Amino acid sequence: MVDFSMITALVIGIAQLSKKAGLNPYLIPVLNVLVGSALSLLLLNEPTMLDNIQQGLIIGLSASGFYDLCTNTKKYQESI
């Protein structure tokens, strides 16, 4: 069984790779939601598709929050 934390980590990794590939950093939250929804449709076994999409949105938004947290923490440490 695939866990939400594993999918969230995978989405964060895809976001980092796309950032290194040259994707605009402002588009990464959108990418996280789209990839999270796609992976939840593929990997999770919820009873309905709506449940899968809802879980994907939660995964994508969680990955975006972790990404913003790391970015803001890095900027804060550089300003000290």
Distance bins in CASP14 RR format, pairs under 12 A and 6 or more apart:
PFRMAT RR
TARGET T0000
AUTHOR 0000-0000-0000
RMODE 2
METHOD distances of the structure
MODEL  1
1 7 0 0 0 0 0 1 0 0 0 0 0
1 43 0 0 0 0 1 0 0 0 0 0 0
1 44 0 0 0 0 1 0 0 0 0 0 0
1 45 0 0 0 0 1 0 0 0 0 0 0
2 8 0 0 0 0 0 1 0 0 0 0 0
2 9 0 0 0 0 0 1 0 0 0 0 0
2 10 0 0 0 0 1 0 0 0 0 0 0
2 36 0 0 0 0 0 1 0 0 0 0 0
2 39 0 0 0 0 1 0 0 0 0 0 0
2 40 0 0 0 0 1 0 0 0 0 0 0
2 42 0 0 0 0 1 0 0 0 0 0 0
2 43 1 0 1 0 0 0 0 0 0 0 0
2 44 1 0 0 1 0 0 0 0 0 0 0
2 45 0 0 0 0 1 0 0 0 0 0 0
2 46 0 0 0 0 0 1 0 0 0 0 0
2 52 0 0 0 0 0 1 0 0 0 0 0
2 55 0 0 0 0 0 1 0 0 0 0 0
2 56 0 0 0 0 0 1 0 0 0 0 0
2 59 0 0 0 0 0 1 0 0 0 0 0
3 9 0 0 0 0 1 0 0 0 0 0 0
3 10 0 0 0 0 0 1 0 0 0 0 0
3 40 0 0 0 0 0 1 0 0 0 0 0
3 43 0 0 0 0 1 0 0 0 0 0 0
3 44 0 0 0 0 1 0 0 0 0 0 0
3 55 0 0 0 0 0 1 0 0 0 0 0
3 59 0 0 0 0 0 1 0 0 0 0 0
4 10 0 0 0 0 0 1 0 0 0 0 0
4 11 0 0 0 0 0 1 0 0 0 0 0
4 36 0 0 0 0 0 1 0 0 0 0 0
4 39 0 0 0 0 0 1 0 0 0 0 0
4 40 0 0 0 0 1 0 0 0 0 0 0
4 43 0 0 0 0 0 1 0 0 0 0 0
4 44 0 0 0 0 1 0 0 0 0 0 0
4 46 0 0 0 0 0 1 0 0 0 0 0
4 54 0 0 0 0 0 1 0 0 0 0 0
4 55 1 0 0 1 0 0 0 0 0 0 0
4 56 0 0 0 0 1 0 0 0 0 0 0
4 57 0 0 0 0 0 1 0 0 0 0 0
4 58 1 0 0 1 0 0 0 0 0 0 0
4 59 1 0 0 1 0 0 0 0 0 0 0
4 60 0 0 0 0 0 1 0 0 0 0 0
4 61 0 0 0 0 0 1 0 0 0 0 0
4 62 1 0 0 1 0 0 0 0 0 0 0
4 63 0 0 0 0 0 1 0 0 0 0 0
5 11 0 0 0 0 0 1 0 0 0 0 0
5 12 0 0 0 0 0 1 0 0 0 0 0
5 58 0 0 0 0 0 1 0 0 0 0 0
5 59 0 0 0 0 1 0 0 0 0 0 0
5 62 0 0 0 0 1 0 0 0 0 0 0
5 63 0 0 0 0 0 1 0 0 0 0 0
5 66 0 0 0 0 0 1 0 0 0 0 0
6 12 0 0 0 0 0 1 0 0 0 0 0
6 13 0 0 0 0 0 1 0 0 0 0 0
6 36 0 0 0 0 0 1 0 0 0 0 0
6 39 0 0 0 0 1 0 0 0 0 0 0
6 40 0 0 0 0 0 1 0 0 0 0 0
6 43 0 0 0 0 1 0 0 0 0 0 0
6 44 0 0 0 0 0 1 0 0 0 0 0
6 59 0 0 0 0 1 0 0 0 0 0 0
6 63 0 0 0 0 0 1 0 0 0 0 0
7 13 0 0 0 0 0 1 0 0 0 0 0
7 14 0 0 0 0 0 1 0 0 0 0 0
7 32 0 0 0 0 0 1 0 0 0 0 0
7 35 0 0 0 0 1 0 0 0 0 0 0
7 36 1 0 0 1 0 0 0 0 0 0 0
7 37 0 0 0 0 0 1 0 0 0 0 0
7 38 0 0 0 0 0 1 0 0 0 0 0
7 39 1 0 1 0 0 0 0 0 0 0 0
7 40 1 0 0 1 0 0 0 0 0 0 0
7 41 0 0 0 0 0 1 0 0 0 0 0
7 42 0 0 0 0 1 0 0 0 0 0 0
7 43 1 0 0 1 0 0 0 0 0 0 0
7 44 1 0 0 1 0 0 0 0 0 0 0
7 52 0 0 0 0 0 1 0 0 0 0 0
7 55 0 0 0 0 1 0 0 0 0 0 0
7 56 1 0 0 1 0 0 0 0 0 0 0
7 58 0 0 0 0 1 0 0 0 0 0 0
7 59 1 0 1 0 0 0 0 0 0 0 0
7 60 0 0 0 0 1 0 0 0 0 0 0
7 62 0 0 0 0 1 0 0 0 0 0 0
7 63 0 0 0 0 1 0 0 0 0 0 0
8 14 0 0 0 0 0 1 0 0 0 0 0
8 15 0 0 0 0 0 1 0 0 0 0 0
8 32 0 0 0 0 1 0 0 0 0 0 0
8 33 0 0 0 0 0 1 0 0 0 0 0
8 35 0 0 0 0 0 1 0 0 0 0 0
8 36 0 0 0 0 1 0 0 0 0 0 0
8 39 0 0 0 0 1 0 0 0 0 0 0
8 40 0 0 0 0 0 1 0 0 0 0 0
8 43 0 0 0 0 0 1 0 0 0 0 0
8 55 0 0 0 0 0 1 0 0 0 0 0
8 56 0 0 0 0 1 0 0 0 0 0 0
8 58 0 0 0 0 1 0 0 0 0 0 0
8 59 1 0 1 0 0 0 0 0 0 0 0
8 60 1 0 0 1 0 0 0 0 0 0 0
8 61 0 0 0 0 1 0 0 0 0 0 0
8 62 1 0 1 0 0 0 0 0 0 0 0
8 63 1 0 1 0 0 0 0 0 0 0 0
8 64 0 0 0 0 0 1 0 0 0 0 0
8 65 0 0 0 0 1 0 0 0 0 0 0
8 66 1 0 0 1 0 0 0 0 0 0 0
8 67 0 0 0 0 0 1 0 0 0 0 0
9 15 0 0 0 0 0 1 0 0 0 0 0
9 16 0 0 0 0 0 1 0 0 0 0 0
9 32 0 0 0 0 0 1 0 0 0 0 0
9 36 0 0 0 0 0 1 0 0 0 0 0
9 39 0 0 0 0 0 1 0 0 0 0 0
9 59 0 0 0 0 1 0 0 0 0 0 0
9 60 0 0 0 0 0 1 0 0 0 0 0
9 62 0 0 0 0 0 1 0 0 0 0 0
9 63 0 0 0 0 1 0 0 0 0 0 0
9 66 0 0 0 0 1 0 0 0 0 0 0
9 67 0 0 0 0 0 1 0 0 0 0 0
10 16 0 0 0 0 0 1 0 0 0 0 0
10 17 0 0 0 0 0 1 0 0 0 0 0
10 32 0 0 0 0 0 1 0 0 0 0 0
10 35 0 0 0 0 1 0 0 0 0 0 0
10 36 0 0 0 0 1 0 0 0 0 0 0
10 38 0 0 0 0 0 1 0 0 0 0 0
10 39 1 0 0 1 0 0 0 0 0 0 0
10 40 0 0 0 0 0 1 0 0 0 0 0
10 42 0 0 0 0 0 1 0 0 0 0 0
10 43 0 0 0 0 1 0 0 0 0 0 0
10 56 0 0 0 0 0 1 0 0 0 0 0
10 59 0 0 0 0 1 0 0 0 0 0 0
10 60 0 0 0 0 0 1 0 0 0 0 0
10 62 0 0 0 0 0 1 0 0 0 0 0
10 63 0 0 0 0 1 0 0 0 0 0 0
11 17 0 0 0 0 0 1 0 0 0 0 0
11 18 0 0 0 0 0 1 0 0 0 0 0
11 28 0 0 0 0 0 1 0 0 0 0 0
11 29 0 0 0 0 0 1 0 0 0 0 0
11 31 0 0 0 0 1 0 0 0 0 0 0
11 32 1 0 1 0 0 0 0 0 0 0 0
11 33 0 0 0 0 1 0 0 0 0 0 0
11 34 0 0 0 0 1 0 0 0 0 0 0
11 35 1 0 1 0 0 0 0 0 0 0 0
11 36 1 0 1 0 0 0 0 0 0 0 0
11 37 0 0 0 0 1 0 0 0 0 0 0
11 38 0 0 0 0 1 0 0 0 0 0 0
11 39 1 0 0 1 0 0 0 0 0 0 0
11 40 0 0 0 0 1 0 0 0 0 0 0
11 43 0 0 0 0 0 1 0 0 0 0 0
11 56 0 0 0 0 1 0 0 0 0 0 0
11 57 0 0 0 0 0 1 0 0 0 0 0
11 58 0 0 0 0 0 1 0 0 0 0 0
11 59 1 0 0 1 0 0 0 0 0 0 0
11 60 1 0 1 0 0 0 0 0 0 0 0
11 61 0 0 0 0 0 1 0 0 0 0 0
11 62 0 0 0 0 1 0 0 0 0 0 0
11 63 1 0 1 0 0 0 0 0 0 0 0
11 64 0 0 0 0 1 0 0 0 0 0 0
11 65 0 0 0 0 0 1 0 0 0 0 0
11 66 0 0 0 0 1 0 0 0 0 0 0
11 67 0 0 0 0 1 0 0 0 0 0 0
12 18 0 0 0 0 0 1 0 0 0 0 0
12 19 0 0 0 0 0 1 0 0 0 0 0
12 28 0 0 0 0 1 0 0 0 0 0 0
12 29 0 0 0 0 0 1 0 0 0 0 0
12 31 0 0 0 0 0 1 0 0 0 0 0
12 32 1 0 0 1 0 0 0 0 0 0 0
12 35 0 0 0 0 1 0 0 0 0 0 0
12 36 0 0 0 0 0 1 0 0 0 0 0
12 39 0 0 0 0 0 1 0 0 0 0 0
12 59 0 0 0 0 0 1 0 0 0 0 0
12 60 0 0 0 0 1 0 0 0 0 0 0
12 62 0 0 0 0 1 0 0 0 0 0 0
12 63 1 0 1 0 0 0 0 0 0 0 0
12 64 0 0 0 0 1 0 0 0 0 0 0
12 65 0 0 0 0 1 0 0 0 0 0 0
12 66 1 0 1 0 0 0 0 0 0 0 0
12 67 1 0 0 1 0 0 0 0 0 0 0
12 68 0 0 0 0 0 1 0 0 0 0 0
12 69 0 0 0 0 0 1 0 0 0 0 0
12 70 0 0 0 0 1 0 0 0 0 0 0
12 71 0 0 0 0 0 1 0 0 0 0 0
13 19 0 0 0 0 1 0 0 0 0 0 0
13 20 0 0 0 0 0 1 0 0 0 0 0
13 21 0 0 0 0 0 1 0 0 0 0 0
13 28 0 0 0 0 0 1 0 0 0 0 0
13 31 0 0 0 0 0 1 0 0 0 0 0
13 32 0 0 0 0 1 0 0 0 0 0 0
13 35 0 0 0 0 1 0 0 0 0 0 0
13 36 0 0 0 0 0 1 0 0 0 0 0
13 39 0 0 0 0 0 1 0 0 0 0 0
13 60 0 0 0 0 0 1 0 0 0 0 0
13 63 0 0 0 0 1 0 0 0 0 0 0
13 66 0 0 0 0 0 1 0 0 0 0 0
13 67 0 0 0 0 1 0 0 0 0 0 0
13 70 0 0 0 0 0 1 0 0 0 0 0
14 20 0 0 0 0 0 1 0 0 0 0 0
14 21 0 0 0 0 0 1 0 0 0 0 0
14 23 0 0 0 0 0 1 0 0 0 0 0
14 28 0 0 0 0 1 0 0 0 0 0 0
14 31 1 0 0 1 0 0 0 0 0 0 0
14 32 0 0 0 0 1 0 0 0 0 0 0
14 33 0 0 0 0 0 1 0 0 0 0 0
14 34 0 0 0 0 0 1 0 0 0 0 0
14 35 1 0 1 0 0 0 0 0 0 0 0
14 36 0 0 0 0 1 0 0 0 0 0 0
14 38 0 0 0 0 0 1 0 0 0 0 0
14 39 0 0 0 0 1 0 0 0 0 0 0
14 59 0 0 0 0 0 1 0 0 0 0 0
14 60 0 0 0 0 0 1 0 0 0 0 0
14 63 0 0 0 0 1 0 0 0 0 0 0
14 67 0 0 0 0 0 1 0 0 0 0 0
15 21 0 0 0 0 0 1 0 0 0 0 0
15 22 0 0 0 0 0 1 0 0 0 0 0
15 23 0 0 0 0 1 0 0 0 0 0 0
15 25 0 0 0 0 1 0 0 0 0 0 0
15 27 0 0 0 0 1 0 0 0 0 0 0
15 28 1 0 1 0 0 0 0 0 0 0 0
15 29 0 0 0 0 1 0 0 0 0 0 0
15 30 0 0 0 0 0 1 0 0 0 0 0
15 31 1 0 0 1 0 0 0 0 0 0 0
15 32 1 0 1 0 0 0 0 0 0 0 0
15 33 0 0 0 0 0 1 0 0 0 0 0
15 34 0 0 0 0 0 1 0 0 0 0 0
15 35 1 0 0 1 0 0 0 0 0 0 0
15 36 0 0 0 0 0 1 0 0 0 0 0
15 59 0 0 0 0 0 1 0 0 0 0 0
15 60 0 0 0 0 1 0 0 0 0 0 0
15 62 0 0 0 0 0 1 0 0 0 0 0
15 63 1 0 0 1 0 0 0 0 0 0 0
15 64 0 0 0 0 1 0 0 0 0 0 0
15 65 0 0 0 0 0 1 0 0 0 0 0
15 66 0 0 0 0 1 0 0 0 0 0 0
15 67 1 0 1 0 0 0 0 0 0 0 0
15 68 0 0 0 0 0 1 0 0 0 0 0
15 70 0 0 0 0 0 1 0 0 0 0 0
15 71 0 0 0 0 0 1 0 0 0 0 0
16 22 0 0 0 0 0 1 0 0 0 0 0
16 23 0 0 0 0 0 1 0 0 0 0 0
16 25 0 0 0 0 0 1 0 0 0 0 0
16 28 0 0 0 0 1 0 0 0 0 0 0
16 31 0 0 0 0 0 1 0 0 0 0 0
16 32 0 0 0 0 0 1 0 0 0 0 0
16 35 0 0 0 0 0 1 0 0 0 0 0
16 63 0 0 0 0 0 1 0 0 0 0 0
16 66 0 0 0 0 0 1 0 0 0 0 0
16 67 0 0 0 0 1 0 0 0 0 0 0
16 70 0 0 0 0 1 0 0 0 0 0 0
16 71 0 0 0 0 0 1 0 0 0 0 0
17 23 0 0 0 0 1 0 0 0 0 0 0
17 28 0 0 0 0 0 1 0 0 0 0 0
17 31 0 0 0 0 0 1 0 0 0 0 0
17 35 0 0 0 0 0 1 0 0 0 0 0
18 24 0 0 0 0 1 0 0 0 0 0 0
18 25 0 0 0 0 1 0 0 0 0 0 0
18 27 0 0 0 0 1 0 0 0 0 0 0
18 28 1 0 0 1 0 0 0 0 0 0 0
18 29 0 0 0 0 0 1 0 0 0 0 0
18 30 0 0 0 0 0 1 0 0 0 0 0
18 31 1 0 0 1 0 0 0 0 0 0 0
18 32 0 0 0 0 1 0 0 0 0 0 0
18 34 0 0 0 0 0 1 0 0 0 0 0
18 35 0 0 0 0 1 0 0 0 0 0 0
18 63 0 0 0 0 0 1 0 0 0 0 0
18 67 0 0 0 0 0 1 0 0 0 0 0
19 25 1 0 0 1 0 0 0 0 0 0 0
19 26 0 0 0 0 0 1 0 0 0 0 0
19 27 0 0 0 0 1 0 0 0 0 0 0
19 28 1 0 0 1 0 0 0 0 0 0 0
19 29 0 0 0 0 0 1 0 0 0 0 0
19 31 0 0 0 0 1 0 0 0 0 0 0
19 32 0 0 0 0 0 1 0 0 0 0 0
19 67 0 0 0 0 1 0 0 0 0 0 0
19 70 0 0 0 0 0 1 0 0 0 0 0
19 71 0 0 0 0 0 1 0 0 0 0 0
20 28 0 0 0 0 0 1 0 0 0 0 0
21 27 0 0 0 0 0 1 0 0 0 0 0
21 28 0 0 0 0 0 1 0 0 0 0 0
21 31 0 0 0 0 0 1 0 0 0 0 0
22 28 0 0 0 0 0 1 0 0 0 0 0
22 31 0 0 0 0 0 1 0 0 0 0 0
23 29 0 0 0 0 0 1 0 0 0 0 0
23 30 0 0 0 0 1 0 0 0 0 0 0
23 31 1 0 0 1 0 0 0 0 0 0 0
23 32 0 0 0 0 0 1 0 0 0 0 0
23 35 0 0 0 0 0 1 0 0 0 0 0
24 30 0 0 0 0 1 0 0 0 0 0 0
24 31 0 0 0 0 1 0 0 0 0 0 0
25 31 0 0 0 0 0 1 0 0 0 0 0
25 32 0 0 0 0 0 1 0 0 0 0 0
25 64 0 0 0 0 0 1 0 0 0 0 0
25 67 0 0 0 0 1 0 0 0 0 0 0
25 68 0 0 0 0 0 1 0 0 0 0 0
25 71 0 0 0 0 1 0 0 0 0 0 0
26 64 0 0 0 0 0 1 0 0 0 0 0
26 67 0 0 0 0 0 1 0 0 0 0 0
26 68 0 0 0 0 0 1 0 0 0 0 0
26 71 0 0 0 0 0 1 0 0 0 0 0
27 33 0 0 0 0 0 1 0 0 0 0 0
27 34 0 0 0 0 0 1 0 0 0 0 0
27 35 0 0 0 0 0 1 0 0 0 0 0
27 64 0 0 0 0 0 1 0 0 0 0 0
27 67 0 0 0 0 0 1 0 0 0 0 0
28 34 0 0 0 0 0 1 0 0 0 0 0
28 35 0 0 0 0 0 1 0 0 0 0 0
28 60 0 0 0 0 0 1 0 0 0 0 0
28 63 0 0 0 0 1 0 0 0 0 0 0
28 64 1 0 0 1 0 0 0 0 0 0 0
28 65 0 0 0 0 0 1 0 0 0 0 0
28 66 0 0 0 0 0 1 0 0 0 0 0
28 67 1 0 0 1 0 0 0 0 0 0 0
28 68 0 0 0 0 1 0 0 0 0 0 0
28 70 0 0 0 0 0 1 0 0 0 0 0
28 71 0 0 0 0 1 0 0 0 0 0 0
29 35 0 0 0 0 0 1 0 0 0 0 0
29 36 0 0 0 0 0 1 0 0 0 0 0
29 57 0 0 0 0 0 1 0 0 0 0 0
29 60 0 0 0 0 1 0 0 0 0 0 0
29 61 0 0 0 0 1 0 0 0 0 0 0
29 62 0 0 0 0 0 1 0 0 0 0 0
29 63 0 0 0 0 1 0 0 0 0 0 0
29 64 1 0 1 0 0 0 0 0 0 0 0
29 65 0 0 0 0 1 0 0 0 0 0 0
29 66 0 0 0 0 0 1 0 0 0 0 0
29 67 1 0 0 1 0 0 0 0 0 0 0
29 68 1 0 0 1 0 0 0 0 0 0 0
29 71 0 0 0 0 0 1 0 0 0 0 0
30 36 0 0 0 0 0 1 0 0 0 0 0
30 37 0 0 0 0 0 1 0 0 0 0 0
30 57 0 0 0 0 0 1 0 0 0 0 0
30 60 0 0 0 0 1 0 0 0 0 0 0
30 61 0 0 0 0 0 1 0 0 0 0 0
30 63 0 0 0 0 0 1 0 0 0 0 0
30 64 0 0 0 0 1 0 0 0 0 0 0
30 67 0 0 0 0 0 1 0 0 0 0 0
31 37 0 0 0 0 0 1 0 0 0 0 0
31 38 0 0 0 0 0 1 0 0 0 0 0
31 39 0 0 0 0 0 1 0 0 0 0 0
31 60 0 0 0 0 1 0 0 0 0 0 0
31 63 0 0 0 0 1 0 0 0 0 0 0
31 64 0 0 0 0 1 0 0 0 0 0 0
31 67 0 0 0 0 1 0 0 0 0 0 0
32 38 0 0 0 0 0 1 0 0 0 0 0
32 39 0 0 0 0 0 1 0 0 0 0 0
32 56 0 0 0 0 1 0 0 0 0 0 0
32 57 0 0 0 0 1 0 0 0 0 0 0
32 58 0 0 0 0 0 1 0 0 0 0 0
32 59 0 0 0 0 1 0 0 0 0 0 0
32 60 1 0 1 0 0 0 0 0 0 0 0
32 61 1 0 0 1 0 0 0 0 0 0 0
32 62 0 0 0 0 1 0 0 0 0 0 0
32 63 1 0 1 0 0 0 0 0 0 0 0
32 64 1 0 1 0 0 0 0 0 0 0 0
32 65 0 0 0 0 1 0 0 0 0 0 0
32 66 0 0 0 0 1 0 0 0 0 0 0
32 67 1 0 0 1 0 0 0 0 0 0 0
32 68 0 0 0 0 0 1 0 0 0 0 0
33 39 0 0 0 0 0 1 0 0 0 0 0
33 40 0 0 0 0 0 1 0 0 0 0 0
33 53 0 0 0 0 0 1 0 0 0 0 0
33 54 0 0 0 0 0 1 0 0 0 0 0
33 55 0 0 0 0 0 1 0 0 0 0 0
33 56 1 0 0 1 0 0 0 0 0 0 0
33 57 1 0 0 1 0 0 0 0 0 0 0
33 58 0 0 0 0 1 0 0 0 0 0 0
33 59 0 0 0 0 1 0 0 0 0 0 0
33 60 1 0 1 0 0 0 0 0 0 0 0
33 61 1 0 0 1 0 0 0 0 0 0 0
33 62 0 0 0 0 0 1 0 0 0 0 0
33 63 0 0 0 0 1 0 0 0 0 0 0
33 64 1 0 0 1 0 0 0 0 0 0 0
33 65 0 0 0 0 0 1 0 0 0 0 0
33 67 0 0 0 0 0 1 0 0 0 0 0
34 40 0 0 0 0 0 1 0 0 0 0 0
34 41 0 0 0 0 0 1 0 0 0 0 0
34 53 0 0 0 0 0 1 0 0 0 0 0
34 56 0 0 0 0 1 0 0 0 0 0 0
34 57 0 0 0 0 0 1 0 0 0 0 0
34 59 0 0 0 0 0 1 0 0 0 0 0
34 60 0 0 0 0 1 0 0 0 0 0 0
34 61 0 0 0 0 0 1 0 0 0 0 0
34 63 0 0 0 0 0 1 0 0 0 0 0
34 64 0 0 0 0 0 1 0 0 0 0 0
35 41 0 0 0 0 0 1 0 0 0 0 0
35 42 0 0 0 0 0 1 0 0 0 0 0
35 43 0 0 0 0 0 1 0 0 0 0 0
35 56 0 0 0 0 1 0 0 0 0 0 0
35 57 0 0 0 0 0 1 0 0 0 0 0
35 59 0 0 0 0 1 0 0 0 0 0 0
35 60 1 0 0 1 0 0 0 0 0 0 0
35 61 0 0 0 0 0 1 0 0 0 0 0
35 63 0 0 0 0 1 0 0 0 0 0 0
35 64 0 0 0 0 0 1 0 0 0 0 0
36 42 0 0 0 0 1 0 0 0 0 0 0
36 43 0 0 0 0 1 0 0 0 0 0 0
36 44 0 0 0 0 0 1 0 0 0 0 0
36 52 0 0 0 0 0 1 0 0 0 0 0
36 53 0 0 0 0 1 0 0 0 0 0 0
36 54 0 0 0 0 0 1 0 0 0 0 0
36 55 0 0 0 0 1 0 0 0 0 0 0
36 56 1 0 1 0 0 0 0 0 0 0 0
36 57 1 0 0 1 0 0 0 0 0 0 0
36 58 0 0 0 0 1 0 0 0 0 0 0
36 59 1 0 1 0 0 0 0 0 0 0 0
36 60 1 0 1 0 0 0 0 0 0 0 0
36 61 0 0 0 0 1 0 0 0 0 0 0
36 62 0 0 0 0 1 0 0 0 0 0 0
36 63 1 0 0 1 0 0 0 0 0 0 0
36 64 0 0 0 0 0 1 0 0 0 0 0
37 43 0 0 0 0 0 1 0 0 0 0 0
37 44 0 0 0 0 0 1 0 0 0 0 0
37 49 0 0 0 0 0 1 0 0 0 0 0
37 50 0 0 0 0 0 1 0 0 0 0 0
37 51 0 0 0 0 0 1 0 0 0 0 0
37 52 1 0 0 1 0 0 0 0 0 0 0
37 53 1 0 1 0 0 0 0 0 0 0 0
37 54 0 0 0 0 1 0 0 0 0 0 0
37 55 0 0 0 0 1 0 0 0 0 0 0
37 56 1 0 1 0 0 0 0 0 0 0 0
37 57 1 0 0 1 0 0 0 0 0 0 0
37 58 0 0 0 0 1 0 0 0 0 0 0
37 59 1 0 0 1 0 0 0 0 0 0 0
37 60 1 0 0 1 0 0 0 0 0 0 0
37 61 0 0 0 0 0 1 0 0 0 0 0
37 63 0 0 0 0 0 1 0 0 0 0 0
38 44 0 0 0 0 0 1 0 0 0 0 0
38 52 0 0 0 0 1 0 0 0 0 0 0
38 53 0 0 0 0 1 0 0 0 0 0 0
38 55 0 0 0 0 0 1 0 0 0 0 0
38 56 0 0 0 0 1 0 0 0 0 0 0
38 57 0 0 0 0 0 1 0 0 0 0 0
38 59 0 0 0 0 0 1 0 0 0 0 0
38 60 0 0 0 0 0 1 0 0 0 0 0
39 52 0 0 0 0 1 0 0 0 0 0 0
39 53 0 0 0 0 0 1 0 0 0 0 0
39 55 0 0 0 0 1 0 0 0 0 0 0
39 56 1 0 0 1 0 0 0 0 0 0 0
39 57 0 0 0 0 0 1 0 0 0 0 0
39 58 0 0 0 0 0 1 0 0 0 0 0
39 59 1 0 0 1 0 0 0 0 0 0 0
39 60 0 0 0 0 1 0 0 0 0 0 0
39 63 0 0 0 0 0 1 0 0 0 0 0
40 46 1 0 0 1 0 0 0 0 0 0 0
40 49 0 0 0 0 1 0 0 0 0 0 0
40 50 0 0 0 0 0 1 0 0 0 0 0
40 51 0 0 0 0 1 0 0 0 0 0 0
40 52 1 0 1 0 0 0 0 0 0 0 0
40 53 1 0 0 1 0 0 0 0 0 0 0
40 54 0 0 0 0 1 0 0 0 0 0 0
40 55 1 0 1 0 0 0 0 0 0 0 0
40 56 1 1 0 0 0 0 0 0 0 0 0
40 57 0 0 0 0 1 0 0 0 0 0 0
40 58 0 0 0 0 1 0 0 0 0 0 0
40 59 1 0 1 0 0 0 0 0 0 0 0
40 60 0 0 0 0 1 0 0 0 0 0 0
40 62 0 0 0 0 0 1 0 0 0 0 0
40 63 0 0 0 0 0 1 0 0 0 0 0
41 48 0 0 0 0 0 1 0 0 0 0 0
41 49 1 0 0 1 0 0 0 0 0 0 0
41 50 0 0 0 0 0 1 0 0 0 0 0
41 51 0 0 0 0 0 1 0 0 0 0 0
41 52 1 0 1 0 0 0 0 0 0 0 0
41 53 1 0 0 1 0 0 0 0 0 0 0
41 54 0 0 0 0 0 1 0 0 0 0 0
41 55 0 0 0 0 1 0 0 0 0 0 0
41 56 1 0 0 1 0 0 0 0 0 0 0
41 57 0 0 0 0 0 1 0 0 0 0 0
41 59 0 0 0 0 0 1 0 0 0 0 0
42 49 0 0 0 0 0 1 0 0 0 0 0
42 52 0 0 0 0 1 0 0 0 0 0 0
42 55 0 0 0 0 0 1 0 0 0 0 0
42 56 0 0 0 0 0 1 0 0 0 0 0
42 59 0 0 0 0 0 1 0 0 0 0 0
43 52 0 0 0 0 1 0 0 0 0 0 0
43 55 0 0 0 0 1 0 0 0 0 0 0
43 56 0 0 0 0 1 0 0 0 0 0 0
43 59 0 0 0 0 1 0 0 0 0 0 0
44 51 0 0 0 0 1 0 0 0 0 0 0
44 52 1 0 1 0 0 0 0 0 0 0 0
44 53 0 0 0 0 0 1 0 0 0 0 0
44 54 0 0 0 0 0 1 0 0 0 0 0
44 55 1 0 1 0 0 0 0 0 0 0 0
44 56 1 0 0 1 0 0 0 0 0 0 0
44 58 0 0 0 0 0 1 0 0 0 0 0
44 59 0 0 0 0 1 0 0 0 0 0 0
45 51 0 0 0 0 1 0 0 0 0 0 0
45 52 0 0 0 0 1 0 0 0 0 0 0
45 55 0 0 0 0 0 1 0 0 0 0 0
46 52 1 0 1 0 0 0 0 0 0 0 0
46 53 0 0 0 0 1 0 0 0 0 0 0
46 54 0 0 0 0 1 0 0 0 0 0 0
46 55 1 0 0 1 0 0 0 0 0 0 0
46 56 0 0 0 0 1 0 0 0 0 0 0
46 58 0 0 0 0 0 1 0 0 0 0 0
47 54 0 0 0 0 0 1 0 0 0 0 0
47 55 0 0 0 0 0 1 0 0 0 0 0
48 54 0 0 0 0 1 0 0 0 0 0 0
48 55 0 0 0 0 0 1 0 0 0 0 0
49 55 0 0 0 0 0 1 0 0 0 0 0
49 56 0 0 0 0 0 1 0 0 0 0 0
50 56 0 0 0 0 0 1 0 0 0 0 0
50 57 0 0 0 0 0 1 0 0 0 0 0
51 57 0 0 0 0 0 1 0 0 0 0 0
51 58 0 0 0 0 0 1 0 0 0 0 0
52 58 0 0 0 0 0 1 0 0 0 0 0
52 59 0 0 0 0 0 1 0 0 0 0 0
53 59 0 0 0 0 0 1 0 0 0 0 0
53 60 0 0 0 0 0 1 0 0 0 0 0
54 60 0 0 0 0 0 1 0 0 0 0 0
54 61 0 0 0 0 0 1 0 0 0 0 0
55 61 0 0 0 0 0 1 0 0 0 0 0
55 62 0 0 0 0 0 1 0 0 0 0 0
56 62 0 0 0 0 1 0 0 0 0 0 0
56 63 0 0 0 0 1 0 0 0 0 0 0
56 64 0 0 0 0 0 1 0 0 0 0 0
57 63 0 0 0 0 0 1 0 0 0 0 0
57 64 0 0 0 0 0 1 0 0 0 0 0
58 64 0 0 0 0 0 1 0 0 0 0 0
58 65 0 0 0 0 0 1 0 0 0 0 0
59 65 0 0 0 0 0 1 0 0 0 0 0
59 66 0 0 0 0 0 1 0 0 0 0 0
60 66 0 0 0 0 1 0 0 0 0 0 0
60 67 0 0 0 0 1 0 0 0 0 0 0
60 68 0 0 0 0 0 1 0 0 0 0 0
61 67 0 0 0 0 0 1 0 0 0 0 0
61 68 0 0 0 0 0 1 0 0 0 0 0
62 68 0 0 0 0 0 1 0 0 0 0 0
62 69 0 0 0 0 0 1 0 0 0 0 0
63 69 0 0 0 0 0 1 0 0 0 0 0
63 70 0 0 0 0 0 1 0 0 0 0 0
64 70 0 0 0 0 0 1 0 0 0 0 0
64 71 0 0 0 0 0 1 0 0 0 0 0
65 71 0 0 0 0 1 0 0 0 0 0 0
65 72 0 0 0 0 1 0 0 0 0 0 0
65 73 0 0 0 0 0 1 0 0 0 0 0
66 72 0 0 0 0 0 1 0 0 0 0 0
66 73 0 0 0 0 0 1 0 0 0 0 0
67 73 0 0 0 0 0 1 0 0 0 0 0
67 74 0 0 0 0 0 1 0 0 0 0 0
68 74 0 0 0 0 0 1 0 0 0 0 0
68 75 0 0 0 0 0 1 0 0 0 0 0
69 75 0 0 0 0 0 1 0 0 0 0 0
69 76 0 0 0 0 0 1 0 0 0 0 0
70 76 0 0 0 0 0 1 0 0 0 0 0
70 77 0 0 0 0 0 1 0 0 0 0 0
71 77 0 0 0 0 0 1 0 0 0 0 0
71 78 0 0 0 0 0 1 0 0 0 0 0
72 78 0 0 0 0 0 1 0 0 0 0 0
72 79 0 0 0 0 0 1 0 0 0 0 0
73 79 0 0 0 0 0 1 0 0 0 0 0
73 80 0 0 0 0 0 1 0 0 0 0 0
74 80 0 0 0 0 0 1 0 0 0 0 0
END
